[in-house]
Amino acid sequence: MNEKTKRAYEEAKKVYAEYGVDVEAALEKFKTIQVSLQCWAGDDVKGFENLGPVASENVVTGGYPYAARNGDELREDIEEAFSLSPLTHRVNLHSMYAEHGHPRNDLTVEDFREWIDWAKAKGYKLDFNTSFFTHPMMDKGNSVCSFSKEVRDYWIKAGIDSRKISVAIGRELGDKCYNNFWFPDGTKDIPANRKYYRELLKDALDQMLAHKYTEEESKYACDVLEGKWFGISTEAFVVGSHDFYIAYAAKNNLGVTLDTGHFRPTEDVADKISAIYPFVNGLMLHVSRGIHWDSDHVVIEDDGLQGMMNELKRGDYYGKVAIGLDFFDASISRVYGWVIGLRATAKAILKSLLEPTAMLQKAELEEDKSQRLLLMEEQNNLPFNAVWNYLLESKGIKSGLEMEKELKRYEREVQSVRK
């Protein structure tokens, strides 16, 4: 290790110790925190089904070259991104990334055998989602809330299968697989009967979730429901709103997903964690960066991201709340986007672990709000970069211009020559 990096790290430890922070303990905790990477950012949410020209319910802008065309290329790109991230990694799959050509409502765990074997070999864990979108069986943008029973039944079967697949994945990899349900269903303009749409959604969920996990199965799978404020073509009404899913999850012992791009721009997602966590069976974050709307920009270091990670640290939620990324931006290199998002998330997590939380919370309990605010500001000047650089060098991970050279090399030597 570079001696300058090591000296700076040793000095940083002393400074943090003055604030009651054990840097080495923070780095040990950092190793235990897993972040799930969204596979769908590598090919612009297209999947491997070759369904022809079907409408997509996910808006991906840009036409940067070298999108992955198959599972091997997608996994190769993910590995490149992981090589430049210090996190403990998971991968989040959508059902449209099955590789054996079976219909989406007739999938089993074996359709994801390549993903599972790869994860085992690399030491990764997997999460799962049914792709209720971009398919000929979508009915004017609706899946389980279509007025057609044939369409609803198709997607209900897909949802039932996803739970079996998630349990099997979790069992094989020896860890809980978060199975996320997100439906794009809704209307572009004002509906005349919101109640009917939501009766259809409740009925579909009741059928998909009719099987109650056994004690053994619950160790390996957790069902979470992801709400949304609005979307493109569903500006007036989204059936699966955040309110609907909180109520349904609390009543039916299910989990909830908080997607940071699915709320109004002024809403504080960090504030929702402690309000929801005690009353539902599982909580997952989908970390994105919405600009004015759910635009799924690449995650960067900003106040919203840091606030969420601080909340996880302060409430002792690390290891209890699942963390996943969820953005797709084809106006830039997809691998660059993954690396930027992973590293921004890693920095936010590490900063939260290095926060003098005990001092902050002691000041709060003593009602010394002046000290609390002062410490919140002063911690911004603590020598975080020295610890971050030490973490990267200790793992042999490139940074700065060397990282950029590696990404350019990968694009030139691997991505651009794919046949």
N, C-alpha and C positions, 0 to 999 in steps of 0.2 A: 504493500500500500504506500502511496505517496506520503512522505514524511510531513509535508505541509498540511495535508488533509488530516493526518493523525493528530498533529499538534493542535489544529483548530478544533478538532472533536474533543480532545481532552480539556481544552479551555472552555468549550461550550458546556461540558458536563458540570464544571464548577459553577458556571453562571446559573444554569438551570437548578442546580442543587440549592442555591440561595433562595429559590422560589419553591422549594420543597418538591422538585421534580427529579425522579430517578430516571435518567436517560436510558441506561441499559435495560431497566425494566420496561420502559416504553418500547424499545426496539424488540424485546421479547414478545410483548403483547402484539406488536405490529405483525409479527409472523403468523399469528393465529387468525387474523382477520381476512376473510375471503371476499373477493370481488368477482362477479360473474360477467364475462364479456359477451356482448350480443353478437352472435354469429352473423345475423342478417345485415350488419353494416358492410360486410365484405363483398356482397353481390347486389346491393341496392334492393333488398327484400324481394328477390325473384324466386328463390328456391330452385329445386332440381327436378321439377315435375314436367317441364316442357309442355305446358298446357296451351300454348299458342297465345293469340292476342286477347287476353282477358283483362278487364278493368282492375286496377289496383286501388285499394282503399288506403294505401300509404303513399304520400307524396314525397318522392325523392328527387331533388333538383341537382342538376349538373351532369356532365358526361365525361368525367375523368376516366382515362383508359385503365385497363388491367383488372376489371372486376373478376372475381373468381367465377369459374364456369362449372366447377364440380367440387365434390367433397375433398378430394386430395389437394386441390389448389386452395380451397378455403382454409383447410387445416394448416397448410403450409404458411399462409399469410398470418393466421392466428399465432402460430409459433414464433414468427418473426416479431410480431408485436409483443408477445410475452417476453422475448429475450431482452427487451429494453424496458421492462417494468419490474420493480422490486416486490410487487404484490404476490400474495398466495392466490392462484388463479382458479377460476371456474369458467365454464362455457355455458351460455344460455342458448338452447336450440328451439327453433320452431319446427312444427311437424312437416312443413313444406321442404325441409332439408333431409327427409328420408331418402335413401339411395337405392331402393329395390323396386321402384316403379309401381307400388300398390296404391289403390285409391286412398284419398285422405281420410275416408271414413272406414277404412279397413286396414289400419296399421297395427303392427305389434312391435314389441321391443326389438325384434330381429331386423326390422327395417332401419334401425339405428346402430346396428352391430359395429360398423366401421368407426362411428363416433365413440362408442363405449370402449372398444379395444384400444383406440388411440388414447382416450382419457386414462385408461388403466396404465398404459405404457408410459405416459408422461406425468402421471401423478395428479391429474386434474379431476375435478368433480363436475357434474352436469346438472343443469336445470332445464325445464321444458315448458313449451307453450303449444296449444293447438292453434293453427293458423286459420282463423275464422275470416279469411279475406282472400282476394286475388284468386278466384276460382269460378268455373262455370256455374257452380251451384249457389253462388251469391245471387240474391234476388233484389235488384235495384239497390245494392249496397247493404242488404239485410241478410242475416244468417238465421239465428234462432228466433228472430222476431219477424221473419217473413210471414206474410199471410198464407203462404202455401205450406200445408202440412208436410208435403214431400221434402221441401227444402229444410224445414225445421227438423224433421226426423234424420235427415242426412247429417246435419251438424251436431245433433244430440248424440248420435252414435260416435261421431268423431271425438266429442268431449268425454264420453264414457271410456273410450279406448285410451285417451290421453292419461287418465288416472291410472290405468293398469300399466301403461308404459312408464310413467313416472315412478311408481312403486318398484318396478323391475329395475329401472336404472339406478335408483337409490340403493336397492339391495345389492346389486352387482358392484357398485362403487363404494359401498359402506358408508354412505352419508345421505342426509336428507335432500331430496330433489324437490325444488319448489316448482309446482305446476300452476302456471299463470293462465287465467282466463280473461281475455280482452275481446269484446265484440264491438265492431264499428257501427252497429245498427243504430239508425236514427232517421231523421227527416231534415231536408234542406230548409223547409219553411215550416210555419207554425202547425203542429199537429192538432187534429180535432178531438183526439181521444188518447191522451197519454196513458190513461189507465189501461187500455187494452194492450198497448205495446208492452207495458210492464207486467201485465198478467202473462203474456206470452213468454217474456224473459224469465219470470219466476217459475213457470211450468217447465221450461227447458232446464233451468238450473236444478229444479227438484228432481228431474229425471236423471240428469248427468251425475248428480251427487247423492243419488238414492243409496248407493252402497256406502256404508259407514266403515271407515278403515278399522281393521283390527288393531290391537295394541302393537303388534309386530309391524304391520304396514305403516302405522303412523310414525314409526322411527325413520322411515325411508321416503315419505312423501308428505307434502303440505300443499293444500289447494289455496290459492290466493286469487282474489277478484280485483281487477284493475278498472277503475272508473275513469271518466273523462268529462270535461266541461263541454267541449264542442269539437268538431272536426271539419275538414273540408268536405263539403256536400252534406254535412249534418250540423250546419250552423245553428239551426233553431232548436234542435232537440236530439240528445243522445240518450237512448233508453237506459243504458248501464251507467248511470251517473254515480258520482262519489257517494252521495247520500243513500242511494238505493243499495249500493254494495256494503256500506258500513252497517246498515240495518239488517240486511240479509245475512252478512257474515256473523254479526253478533248473535242473531237468533239461531243460526245453524252451526255454530262452532267452527267457522271457517276463517281464513286469513284474508288480508287486504293488501293490495299493492298500491303504493303512492308513487305515481310517475310525476316527476317534477315539471314536466311540460304539459300536464293535463289540468292545470288549475289556472285561475285568473292571474295575470301578471303580478298583482299586488299581494297575492296569498303567500304566506310563509309556510312552506311544507315542513320545515323543522318543527314548527309549533304543533303540528298534527300528530307527531310521533307519540308523545306522552299522553295525548288525549285519546288515542285510539288503541295503543298497544295493550293496555290492561283488559280490554273488553273483547278482543278477537283472538282467534287461534292461529297466530302467525302474522308477521308483517314483513313486507319486502319493499325496498326502494328501487325504482327505476330512475337512474340519474341521467338527466338530459339537460338541455339548455334551450328553453323556449324564448324566442325574441318576438314579443307581441302576441304570438299564438304558438301552438304546438309545432314548432318548426324543427325540432330535433337537431339543433346545432351541436357541434362537438363540445364536450364538457371541457371547461377551462377553469383555472384558479379564479374564483370569484366569491363574493360574500355568501351567495346562496348555497354553494357547495360547502364552504367552510362552516356555515351555520348548521347544516345538517350533521356533519361529522362531529362538530362540537357537542351537539345535542346527544348523539349516540354515546360519546365519551361521558358526558355529564350525568346521563341517566343510566349508565352501565348497560347499554343496549348492544354493545359489540358482542357478536356471537349469538345474539338473540334476534336481531333484525337482519334479514338478508339484504345484501347490497348487490345490485346489478346495474350495468350501464345500458342505455337505450337511446342511441342517436344514430342518424345516418345522413351523410352529407357527401354526395358524389361530385361536388365542385372542387374537392381536393382529394389527394391520395387517401384511399380508405385505410391503408396501413398506418400512414401518418396520423389519421384521425384517431385510430385505436390507441396508438402510442401516446398522443397528446392527452386523450381522455383518461387512460390508465394512470399516467404519471400525475396528472392533476388530482385525481382521486387519491392516489397514494400520498401525495403531499398533504392534502387536506386531512387524511386519516392520521398521518404522523404528527402534523401540527396539533391536532386535537389531543393526541396522546401526550404531547409535550406541554399542553396547557397547564398552568398552575391551578387546576380545578379545586383542589382542597382549600387553597387560600381564598379563591373566589367565593366558594360556598360557605366558608367560615365567616367571611365578611357579610355575606347575605344573611346568615342566621343571626349574626350580631346586629343586623340592621344598619351596618355601616355601608350605605349605598355609595358614598363618596369613594371609599377605598375600592369597592367592587368595580366601579367604572374606571378608576385610575389603573387598576391592575389589568382590566380588559384591554386598555390602550397600551400599557407598557409591555405586555406580552408580545405585541407586534414587533418590538425591537430586540427580542431575544434571538440568540444566534442559531436560528433554525437551519440555515443553509449549511452550516458546518456539520450538523447531524445528518442532513439529507445527503450531502456529498460522501460522508463516511458510509452511509447505508449503501449507496450505489457502488462505491469502490469495493466494499467488503463482499459484494455479490458479483463483481466483475462486470457491471453494467455500464455501458457507454453513456456519456452525457454531452450536452452542448454540441459543438461542431463535429465531434467524433460520432455522436449518435446520428447526426444528419448525414454524414458520409456513409454510414452503414445503411441507412434507409435508401439513399440514392443507389448504393451498390446493389441492394436487394432488388430494387425496381429495374435496374439496368440488366442484371445478370439472371434474374429469376422470372420476374413478372413479364418483362417485355419480350422474352423469347419463348413464351408458352405457345405450344402448337395445339 
